[in-house]
Amino acid sequence: MLVSLVKSFQLFSYRREKLLRGQNNFLIPLLGAILLILVMGLRPITFAFGDTVNYAASYHALRNGVATYDSDAGEAIFNGLMAICAEAMDVAYFFLIVEIGYIGFIFWACKRLTKNHIFIAFLFCIGAFSFFTYGTNGIRNGLATSLVILAISYCNGTKKELIFAGICAFIAFGIHKSIMLPIIAAVVAIQYPNTKFYIYFWLGSIIISLVAGGWVENIFFGLGFDDRMDNYLTNDEYNDQFSSIGFRFDFLLYSMMPIVLGYYLVIKRKIYNSTYLLLLNSYILSNAFWVMVIRASFSNRFAYLSWFLYPLVLAYPLLKLPIWKDQGKKTGLILFGHTFFSYIMWLIKG
């Protein structure tokens, strides 16, 4: 929060040309990433970090020979990583390895996508209110989505880079099979880069959710994205574990911010950039499917299948595309607002 505040004030004095030129400052964000990896990876194993305790219990069961490797196709790679690590190291180092992937892949993607703007782009990513949660609680989902971000950063490259992107997507699916949704969304977005259509589809998903939300939940249940997610969508016993169920207008308002910006840039200003269109359209399409099941308990877990793209969908056009003359000031305001929202959410949760 403090770093974002300082950086935001610094950006206030940047004109568009200076902002887009960027700064070749790689060391400071790299040190920040390493610090985050150590702090989050070597966290105490307590219920304060949600499923950390459950993952640790499964890990200890493997290490003590009580459990064996689970070859479930939807999580085979993650389970394999856990089994291999259990043979050689304590659970603390396993969590550290997971954080190296979770944060490292995001850092890598920021470098590829924004070049000399990695510091600000990385601030957007770690300032997202879901960043810490999926680095310490939903670690399978977090690790898988980081790989998808990396894959997307290679999608507009050479044939070899496209193959690498495909490998990343395959590994991500082997970590958490629900990641199939944003992978499919990205593939569709590459083939059909029509932002106006996706925005209409997103608006239509709100109407569908209001009129036939329960019917859509049953459809998603049948698709088999994730057994646990299916349970959340169809079982009322989890309702008392979620802060608020029903149609979440607060989450919907949060989700629409990148879409509003995308509408302004692509539809009104007609600013086209292949990488931005891929990020934006993948986000809109994935988020639309969440909107359809927004009433379900734990639908926030489904929302993360689009929210993981949120910071980069905001940051990329601000740092790479010519939009406003006072672009530095507006970027600073958006960065601060983005991080301040996370802080407010933390206060409310606390």
Summary of the structure (lengths in Angstrom):
residues: 350
radius of gyration: 19.9
end to end distance: 16.4
largest distance: 62.7
contacts: 1163
relative contact order: 0.14
helix: 77%
strand: 0%
